[in-house]
Amino acid sequence: MKLLTTLFITTCLTVMPAVAAEPSDTVTVFMIGDSTMANKPLKKENQERGWGQMLPVYLQGKIKVDNHAVNGRSSKSFIDEGRWDNVMSLIRPGDYVIIQFGHNDEKIKSPDRYTIPGSTFDDNLRRFVNDTKSKGATPILMNSIVRRNFPPQSMIDVASESDDKQKEWKGNYPQEGVILIDTHGAYLDSPRNVAKETGTTFIDMNKLTHELVQNLGPNNSRDLFMWIPAGTYEFCPKGKIDNTHLTVIGGLMVSRLAVNALAKQVPELRRYIRPEIYNLNK
């Protein structure tokens, strides 16, 4: 797996476009969401990346990514903090807005973030979609990427509950199982339902990442997430185990899944996707 990681990163870096002046007719892909999508600092050898941070690796031509995803935000807090108003002020006709929330909307103990699927969560997603369309831009709804969650067989029932109810076992069990268990529940359905209702493109990122992580299995999938050994990097000298946030390789692989889904479901974007990347995944 380590060799695969090295080869994958090397391949991606060799196809990164050179930095150039931005043409006046450049299309912008705005991204709104949480920490799994957000840009992360690079200081002290930080290995964490949001998948939106890695998306420009796969793009070419008159297009740019403007990533407004922020750690810890839900659809509610993103609106309440004025972040959506800021994005709205920047959107131009012909732009795109990728919308992916859920991880923090689930936080029932955080009233400033918590939303209800089928109710307030859907209302917020509906607002993002309708506001985007009102600006002459194209919204794209996605559901949350999967958490890496391989509980022991005896704890599968507990592990299927939301992240807030996993404190008694998350990261502490002595041996992982082999079945990846969902933790997002109905929050995965709201983006799909709102997309159907509003005639908006929906990309099932949870399904795509679930298949990726399950196929890698409990051992190899650790390379995608922030399983950091102690004494390896300056940013995290004591090491950490984090089954939600992505590493460099995780960000690259998840963004590749996203860009190929975009190429298939949003044909207008296909010309901006590097063909050597898209062709590898047909």
Sequence and secondary structure as in RCSB ss.txt:
>XXXX:A:sequence
MKLLTTLFITTCLTVMPAVAAEPSDTVTVFMIGDSTMANKPLKKENQERGWGQMLPVYLQGKIKVDNHAVNGRSS
KSFIDEGRWDNVMSLIRPGDYVIIQFGHNDEKIKSPDRYTIPGSTFDDNLRRFVNDTKSKGATPILMNSIVRRNF
PPQSMIDVASESDDKQKEWKGNYPQEGVILIDTHGAYLDSPRNVAKETGTTFIDMNKLTHELVQNLGPNNSRDLF
MWIPAGTYEFCPKGKIDNTHLTVIGGLMVSRLAVNALAKQVPELRRYIRPEIYNLNK
>XXXX:A:secstr
 HHHHHHHHHHHHHT        TT EEEEEEE TTTS    GGG  EE HHHHGGGGB SSEEEEE   TT  H
HHHHHTTHHHHHHHH  TT EEEEE  TTTT TT TTT   TTTHHHHHHHHHHHHHHHTT EEEEE        
  GGGHHHHTS GGG TTTTTT SS  SS     GGGGHHHHHHHHHHT EEE HHHHHHHHHHHHHHHHGGGGE
EEE TTS TT TT EEEEEEEEHHHHHHHHHHHHHHHHHH GGGGGGB HHHHHHT 
